[in-house]
Amino acid sequence: MIPLSGGVLLAAAVIASPALWLSLVEQTMPIDVALTRYFIALGVAWLALSVLADLVTPGPVRIDEEAVEQENEPTA
């Protein structure tokens, strides 16, 4: 999964939303602390979504060439 894809950015924003709210709306947290938490959440979200994508999507399919050749041989 691409680290800066929309899903990863959105998941990081959801994870870091309390810090972003405190920083941008209530202004009780410094912006650098909120951004640090967002970037940490970005790494966590990317890792979690990448692992989830690897578990859900199927891997490459191996073709047994000998079995294909035996099926295509004419029988006498």
C-alpha positions as a Markdown table, in Angstrom:
| # | Residue | x | y | z |
|---|---|---|---|---|
| 1 | Met | 0.0 | 0.0 | 0.0 |
| 2 | Ile | 1.2 | 3.5 | -0.8 |
| 3 | Pro | 2.1 | 5.4 | 2.4 |
| 4 | Leu | 0.5 | 8.7 | 1.1 |
| 5 | Ser | -2.7 | 7.2 | -0.3 |
| 6 | Gly | -6.0 | 8.6 | 0.7 |
| 7 | Gly | -7.0 | 5.7 | 2.9 |
| 8 | Val | -3.8 | 6.0 | 4.9 |
| 9 | Leu | -4.1 | 9.7 | 5.3 |
| 10 | Leu | -7.7 | 9.5 | 6.4 |
| 11 | Ala | -7.0 | 6.7 | 8.9 |
| 12 | Ala | -4.1 | 8.7 | 10.4 |
| 13 | Ala | -6.4 | 11.7 | 10.7 |
| 14 | Val | -9.0 | 9.6 | 12.6 |
| 15 | Ile | -6.3 | 8.2 | 14.9 |
| 16 | Ala | -4.8 | 11.6 | 15.6 |
| 17 | Ser | -8.1 | 13.5 | 15.7 |
| 18 | Pro | -8.1 | 14.2 | 19.4 |
| 19 | Ala | -4.7 | 15.8 | 19.2 |
| 20 | Leu | -5.6 | 17.8 | 16.1 |
| 21 | Trp | -8.8 | 19.0 | 17.7 |
| 22 | Leu | -7.0 | 20.2 | 20.8 |
| 23 | Ser | -4.4 | 21.9 | 18.7 |
| 24 | Leu | -6.6 | 23.5 | 16.0 |
| 25 | Val | -9.9 | 24.2 | 17.7 |
| 26 | Glu | -9.3 | 24.5 | 21.5 |
| 27 | Gln | -5.7 | 25.7 | 21.1 |
| 28 | Thr | -4.6 | 23.9 | 24.3 |
| 29 | Met | -1.9 | 21.8 | 22.6 |
| 30 | Pro | 1.0 | 23.1 | 20.6 |
| 31 | Ile | 0.7 | 22.5 | 16.9 |
| 32 | Asp | 4.1 | 20.7 | 16.7 |
| 33 | Val | 3.0 | 18.1 | 19.2 |
| 34 | Ala | -0.2 | 17.5 | 17.3 |
| 35 | Leu | 1.7 | 17.1 | 14.0 |
| 36 | Thr | 4.2 | 14.8 | 15.6 |
| 37 | Arg | 1.3 | 12.6 | 16.8 |
| 38 | Tyr | -0.2 | 12.8 | 13.3 |
| 39 | Phe | 3.0 | 11.6 | 11.7 |
| 40 | Ile | 3.3 | 8.8 | 14.2 |
| 41 | Ala | -0.3 | 7.8 | 13.4 |
| 42 | Leu | 0.5 | 8.0 | 9.7 |
| 43 | Gly | 3.2 | 5.3 | 10.2 |
| 44 | Val | 0.9 | 3.1 | 12.3 |
| 45 | Ala | -2.0 | 3.4 | 9.9 |
| 46 | Trp | 0.2 | 2.6 | 6.9 |
| 47 | Leu | 1.6 | -0.5 | 8.7 |
| 48 | Ala | -1.8 | -1.7 | 9.8 |
| 49 | Leu | -3.4 | -1.2 | 6.4 |
| 50 | Ser | -0.5 | -2.8 | 4.6 |
| 51 | Val | -0.7 | -5.9 | 6.8 |
| 52 | Leu | -4.5 | -6.0 | 6.3 |
| 53 | Ala | -4.1 | -5.7 | 2.5 |
| 54 | Asp | -1.6 | -8.5 | 2.5 |
| 55 | Leu | -3.9 | -10.8 | 4.5 |
| 56 | Val | -7.0 | -10.0 | 2.4 |
| 57 | Thr | -5.7 | -10.0 | -1.2 |
| 58 | Pro | -4.7 | -13.2 | -2.8 |
| 59 | Gly | -1.1 | -13.8 | -3.7 |
| 60 | Pro | 0.3 | -14.8 | -7.1 |
| 61 | Val | -0.9 | -18.1 | -8.6 |
| 62 | Arg | 1.7 | -20.7 | -9.4 |
| 63 | Ile | 1.0 | -22.8 | -12.4 |
| 64 | Asp | 2.3 | -26.4 | -12.4 |
| 65 | Glu | 3.8 | -26.6 | -15.9 |
| 66 | Glu | 4.1 | -30.4 | -15.8 |
| 67 | Ala | 0.5 | -30.9 | -15.0 |
| 68 | Val | -0.5 | -28.6 | -17.9 |
| 69 | Glu | 1.7 | -30.5 | -20.3 |
| 70 | Gln | 0.2 | -33.8 | -19.3 |
| 71 | Glu | -3.3 | -32.5 | -19.8 |
| 72 | Asn | -2.5 | -31.3 | -23.2 |
| 73 | Glu | -0.8 | -34.5 | -24.5 |
| 74 | Pro | -3.0 | -36.5 | -26.8 |
| 75 | Thr | -4.0 | -39.9 | -25.5 |
| 76 | Ala | -3.7 | -43.0 | -27.8 |
